[in-house]
Amino acid sequence: MNTATSSSRPETRFTPAPEHFESIYWVFTQLCNDSCAHCYNLSGPRGERLELEECLAIVANLPDTLDRLILSGGEPLAERKKLYPILEALQHKYGSRTQIMLQTNGDLLTGEILDEILRLGVTRIDLASIDRYHKHAGERLAKLADLFKSRGMTDENAAPLIEKETYVQPDKLTFGYWGATEEMWLGGNWARGRAMEKNIWKRDGNHNFCAILSGGKGFLGGTELPQEISIQLWKVNPCCPGTKYPMGDARKEKVTDILKRVAKSEVFQAINDGDPYRMGESVGVSEAFARARAGELENVCLWCDEFFEKHYSQVELVKP
């Protein structure tokens, strides 16, 4: 491997007010009514799930102030016995100060269910299934749009809320609809889960999924993107696909404490910059070596896995 020169990165990029965070994407269940070929977290009828007590412990460990929380899966509506108590706990913790968003494929949504989740504080619903990989590929969109509008919801901003100017709209009832594309979310995720099993992942070591929202860029703050992390069940990650080992366990430790700890690492500062090719410089892995390996592996997420497995032990970071 090529040895890198010492890095000039700052000691930390994590500088928000104590116990405040912008956006958290929480997959609280991997149970789903579908088994999409592209699914990066292996969601399906046998998908992994948490106990309700674990979910409520995670709610308690979320930041004291939070701009938005995205609840996803799996299919959240397949776990309504957990979803409703989670929403009640979020109402108790945040009131109306936090925008609660729900991502769903829409297959299980009815008027009765919609009324209940709106009552429990959801203000934004995204149908994240309008693409060729989901079973119904958006065929219920018109019917669901009529249902949403009958409850006073608007689609004035139907695209994903990924810009800082629009990503939080707590005072509006809105819905959106979009799907995964090779250019957006699927580019990196295809080297994960069922897409890996089905051999349909994107083979391009120069495609930097880390540099977009849902990748790692900005998870510690200080970039043009909203500050967002992913909690996959209980695993706290800088991105949706997740690093080889989680940064911490949201059931056992406050999320902001986890982030303050990893912010001291130059490895995670590079991920925050959206530059996984440079994350090994502080431990002697050069950018040139990383780019070569990503090219050989044909995917930057596979390089990230190899880096944490072979070059950098993240296990110490999950301990309080």
C-alpha positions as CSV (number, residue, x, y, z in Angstrom):
1,M,0.0,0.0,0.0
2,N,1.1,3.6,-0.5
3,T,1.8,5.6,2.6
4,A,0.1,9.0,2.7
5,T,1.5,12.2,4.1
6,S,0.0,13.6,7.3
7,S,-3.4,15.0,6.9
8,S,-4.3,18.7,7.5
9,R,-7.9,17.9,8.4
10,P,-9.3,19.7,11.5
11,E,-9.7,17.8,14.7
12,T,-13.4,17.8,14.4
13,R,-16.2,18.9,12.1
14,F,-19.0,18.2,14.6
15,T,-20.0,21.7,15.9
16,P,-23.8,21.9,16.3
17,A,-25.5,23.1,19.5
18,P,-25.5,20.4,22.2
19,E,-28.2,17.7,21.7
20,H,-29.3,19.2,18.4
21,F,-29.3,17.5,15.0
22,E,-30.8,18.3,11.6
23,S,-32.0,15.0,10.1
24,I,-32.1,11.3,11.0
25,Y,-33.2,8.5,8.7
26,W,-34.3,5.6,10.9
27,V,-35.1,2.2,9.5
28,F,-36.9,0.8,12.6
29,T,-37.9,-2.4,10.8
30,Q,-36.8,-4.5,7.9
31,L,-40.1,-6.3,7.7
32,C,-41.8,-5.6,4.4
33,N,-44.7,-6.9,2.3
34,D,-42.4,-7.1,-0.7
35,S,-38.9,-8.5,-1.5
36,C,-37.6,-6.0,-4.1
37,A,-34.5,-7.2,-6.0
38,H,-32.6,-4.0,-5.4
39,C,-33.2,-3.8,-1.6
40,Y,-29.9,-2.9,0.1
41,N,-31.0,-4.0,3.6
42,L,-32.7,-7.3,2.7
43,S,-36.2,-6.2,3.7
44,G,-39.0,-8.6,3.1
45,P,-41.5,-10.9,4.9
46,R,-38.7,-12.3,6.9
47,G,-36.9,-9.1,7.5
48,E,-35.1,-8.3,10.7
49,R,-37.0,-6.3,13.3
50,L,-36.6,-4.9,16.8
51,E,-38.7,-5.3,19.9
52,L,-40.9,-2.4,20.9
53,E,-38.9,-1.8,24.0
54,E,-35.7,-1.4,21.9
55,C,-37.5,1.1,19.6
56,L,-38.6,3.2,22.5
57,A,-35.1,3.1,24.0
58,I,-33.8,4.5,20.6
59,V,-36.4,7.3,20.8
60,A,-35.1,8.2,24.2
61,N,-31.6,8.4,22.9
62,L,-32.4,10.7,20.0
63,P,-31.1,14.3,20.2
64,D,-33.1,16.6,22.5
65,T,-33.9,18.8,19.5
66,L,-34.2,17.4,16.0
67,D,-35.3,19.2,12.8
68,R,-36.7,16.1,11.1
69,L,-37.0,12.4,11.5
70,I,-37.6,10.0,8.6
71,L,-39.2,6.7,9.6
72,S,-38.6,4.0,7.0
73,G,-38.1,0.3,6.5
74,G,-38.7,-2.3,5.3
75,E,-42.3,-1.2,5.2
76,P,-43.3,0.9,8.3
77,L,-47.0,0.1,7.8
78,A,-46.3,-3.6,8.1
79,E,-45.2,-2.9,11.7
80,R,-48.1,-0.7,12.9
81,K,-48.1,-2.2,16.4
82,K,-44.6,-0.6,16.8
83,L,-45.1,2.4,14.5
84,Y,-48.0,3.9,16.5
85,P,-46.2,3.7,19.9
86,I,-43.1,5.1,18.3
87,L,-45.1,8.1,17.0
88,E,-46.7,8.6,20.4
89,A,-43.2,8.6,22.0
90,L,-42.0,11.1,19.4
91,Q,-44.9,13.4,20.0
92,H,-44.2,13.3,23.8
93,K,-40.5,14.1,23.1
94,Y,-40.7,16.7,20.4
95,G,-44.3,17.9,20.2
96,S,-44.7,19.7,16.9
97,R,-41.1,21.0,16.8
98,T,-39.8,18.1,14.7
99,Q,-41.1,17.2,11.2
100,I,-42.0,13.5,11.2
101,M,-41.7,12.0,7.8
102,L,-42.8,8.5,6.7
103,Q,-41.4,6.6,3.8
104,T,-43.7,3.9,2.5
105,N,-44.3,1.8,-0.7
106,G,-48.0,2.7,-0.3
107,D,-49.2,-0.9,-0.7
108,L,-50.8,-1.1,2.7
109,L,-52.0,2.4,3.1
110,T,-55.8,3.0,3.7
111,G,-57.8,6.0,4.7
112,E,-58.1,4.7,8.3
113,I,-54.4,4.2,8.6
114,L,-53.7,7.6,7.1
115,D,-56.0,9.3,9.6
116,E,-54.2,7.6,12.5
117,I,-50.6,8.5,11.4
118,L,-51.6,12.1,10.7
119,R,-53.2,12.2,14.2
120,L,-50.0,10.9,15.6
121,G,-47.9,13.7,14.2
122,V,-46.7,12.6,10.7
123,T,-46.7,15.7,8.4
124,R,-44.9,14.3,5.3
125,I,-45.4,11.0,3.5
126,D,-43.1,9.9,0.7
127,L,-44.1,7.1,-1.7
128,A,-40.6,5.8,-2.3
129,S,-41.7,3.2,-4.8
130,I,-42.2,4.9,-8.2
131,D,-39.7,2.9,-10.1
132,R,-39.4,-0.4,-11.9
133,Y,-37.9,-2.3,-9.0
134,H,-41.0,-2.1,-6.7
135,K,-43.8,-4.7,-7.3
136,H,-46.5,-2.2,-8.1
137,A,-44.2,0.5,-9.6
138,G,-46.5,3.3,-8.7
139,E,-49.7,2.0,-10.1
140,R,-51.6,3.2,-6.9
141,L,-50.2,6.7,-7.2
142,A,-53.3,8.4,-8.6
143,K,-55.6,6.7,-6.0
144,L,-53.3,7.6,-3.1
145,A,-52.8,11.1,-4.3
146,D,-56.6,11.6,-4.2
147,L,-56.6,10.1,-0.7
148,F,-53.9,12.4,0.5
149,K,-55.6,15.5,-1.0
150,S,-58.8,14.5,0.7
151,R,-57.0,15.0,4.0
152,G,-55.7,18.4,3.1
153,M,-52.2,17.3,2.0
154,T,-50.5,18.9,-1.0
155,D,-47.9,17.7,-3.4
156,E,-46.5,21.2,-4.1
157,N,-43.0,19.7,-3.4
158,A,-43.3,16.2,-4.6
159,A,-39.6,15.6,-5.2
160,P,-37.4,14.3,-2.4
161,L,-36.7,17.0,0.2
162,I,-33.0,17.0,-0.1
163,E,-32.2,20.8,-0.3
164,K,-31.5,22.7,2.8
165,E,-34.1,25.3,1.7
166,T,-36.9,22.8,1.5
167,Y,-36.0,19.7,3.6
168,V,-37.9,20.7,6.7
169,Q,-41.6,21.8,6.3
170,P,-43.1,21.0,9.7
171,D,-46.1,23.4,9.3
172,K,-47.4,21.8,6.1
173,L,-49.1,18.5,5.4
174,T,-47.4,17.3,2.2
175,F,-46.7,14.1,0.2
176,G,-44.1,13.2,-2.4
177,Y,-43.5,10.4,-4.8
178,W,-40.2,9.3,-6.3
179,G,-38.2,6.1,-6.9
180,A,-34.6,4.9,-6.8
181,T,-32.5,5.5,-9.9
182,E,-28.9,4.5,-10.8
183,E,-27.9,8.2,-10.7
184,M,-29.4,8.8,-7.2
185,W,-29.7,6.3,-4.4
186,L,-29.1,3.0,-6.1
187,G,-25.7,3.8,-7.4
188,G,-24.0,2.9,-4.2
189,N,-26.7,0.7,-2.6
190,W,-26.5,-1.8,-5.4
191,A,-23.4,-3.4,-3.7
192,R,-25.5,-4.2,-0.7
193,G,-28.1,-6.8,0.3
194,R,-30.4,-8.4,-2.2
195,A,-29.0,-6.5,-5.1
196,M,-25.6,-8.0,-4.4
197,E,-27.3,-11.5,-4.2
198,K,-29.1,-10.8,-7.5
199,N,-25.9,-9.5,-9.1
200,I,-27.6,-6.3,-10.3
201,W,-25.3,-3.8,-8.4
202,K,-23.7,-0.9,-10.1
203,R,-20.1,-1.7,-11.1
204,D,-18.3,1.6,-11.2
205,G,-15.6,2.4,-8.8
206,N,-15.7,6.1,-9.7
207,H,-19.4,6.5,-8.8
208,N,-19.1,8.2,-5.4
209,F,-22.4,7.5,-3.6
210,C,-20.7,8.9,-0.4
211,A,-20.9,12.5,-1.9
212,I,-24.7,12.8,-1.9
213,L,-27.4,13.0,0.7
214,S,-28.0,9.5,2.0
215,G,-24.3,9.0,1.5
216,G,-21.9,10.0,4.2
217,K,-21.3,13.7,3.2
218,G,-22.4,16.1,5.8
219,F,-23.3,13.7,8.5
220,L,-21.2,15.7,11.0
221,G,-22.2,19.0,9.5
222,G,-20.3,21.8,7.9
223,T,-21.2,21.1,4.2
224,E,-23.9,22.3,1.8
225,L,-26.0,19.2,2.5
226,P,-28.4,18.8,5.4
227,Q,-26.7,17.1,8.3
228,E,-28.1,13.5,8.2
229,I,-27.3,10.2,9.7
230,S,-28.9,6.7,9.2
231,I,-30.0,4.4,12.0
232,Q,-30.4,0.9,10.5
233,L,-32.5,-0.8,13.2
234,W,-30.2,0.1,16.1
235,K,-26.9,0.7,14.1
236,V,-25.8,4.3,13.8
237,N,-24.2,5.0,10.5
238,P,-23.0,8.0,8.5
239,C,-24.9,6.7,5.4
240,C,-27.9,4.6,4.4
241,P,-25.9,1.6,3.2
242,G,-23.8,1.8,6.4
243,T,-20.2,1.2,7.1
244,K,-18.8,-2.3,7.8
245,Y,-19.3,-1.8,11.5
246,P,-21.7,0.7,13.0
247,M,-20.5,3.9,14.8
248,G,-22.6,2.9,17.8
249,D,-25.7,1.4,19.2
250,A,-28.7,3.8,19.5
251,R,-30.4,1.5,22.0
252,K,-27.6,1.9,24.5
253,E,-26.0,5.4,24.0
254,K,-27.2,8.9,23.1
255,V,-26.8,9.5,19.4
256,T,-25.0,12.9,19.9
257,D,-22.5,11.2,22.2
258,I,-21.7,8.7,19.4
259,L,-21.2,11.5,16.9
260,K,-19.0,13.5,19.2
261,R,-16.8,10.4,19.6
262,V,-16.4,9.6,15.9
263,A,-16.0,13.3,15.0
264,K,-12.4,13.1,16.5
265,S,-11.5,10.6,13.8
266,E,-9.9,11.8,10.6
267,V,-11.4,8.8,8.9
268,F,-14.9,10.0,9.6
269,Q,-14.0,13.6,8.8
270,A,-13.1,12.4,5.3
271,I,-16.5,10.6,5.0
272,N,-18.1,13.8,6.2
273,D,-16.4,15.5,3.3
274,G,-17.9,12.9,1.0
275,D,-14.4,11.7,0.1
276,P,-14.1,8.0,1.0
277,Y,-11.0,7.7,-1.3
278,R,-9.1,9.8,1.3
279,M,-10.5,8.3,4.5
280,G,-7.4,6.1,5.0
281,E,-4.8,8.8,4.7
282,S,-4.4,9.2,8.5
283,V,-3.7,5.5,8.9
284,G,-1.3,5.2,5.9
285,V,-3.7,4.3,3.1
286,S,-3.2,6.7,0.2
287,E,-5.9,8.1,-2.0
288,A,-4.2,6.5,-5.1
289,F,-4.4,3.1,-3.4
290,A,-8.0,3.6,-2.4
291,R,-9.0,4.7,-6.0
292,A,-7.2,1.7,-7.4
293,R,-9.0,-0.7,-5.1
294,A,-12.4,0.9,-5.7
295,G,-11.8,0.4,-9.4
296,E,-10.8,-3.2,-8.9
297,L,-13.8,-3.9,-6.7
298,E,-16.0,-1.9,-9.0
299,N,-17.7,0.0,-6.2
300,V,-16.8,2.5,-3.6
301,C,-19.0,0.9,-0.9
302,L,-17.1,-2.4,-1.4
303,W,-13.8,-0.4,-0.9
304,C,-15.3,1.1,2.3
305,D,-16.1,-2.4,3.5
306,E,-12.6,-3.6,2.8
307,F,-11.0,-0.5,4.4
308,F,-12.8,-1.0,7.7
309,E,-12.2,-4.8,7.7
310,K,-8.5,-4.7,6.8
311,H,-7.1,-1.3,7.5
312,Y,-9.0,0.3,10.3
313,S,-10.7,-1.2,13.4
314,Q,-13.9,0.6,14.0
315,V,-15.0,-1.8,16.7
316,E,-13.4,0.4,19.4
317,L,-15.7,3.3,18.3
318,V,-18.9,1.5,19.2
319,K,-17.9,1.4,22.9
320,P,-19.0,4.3,25.0
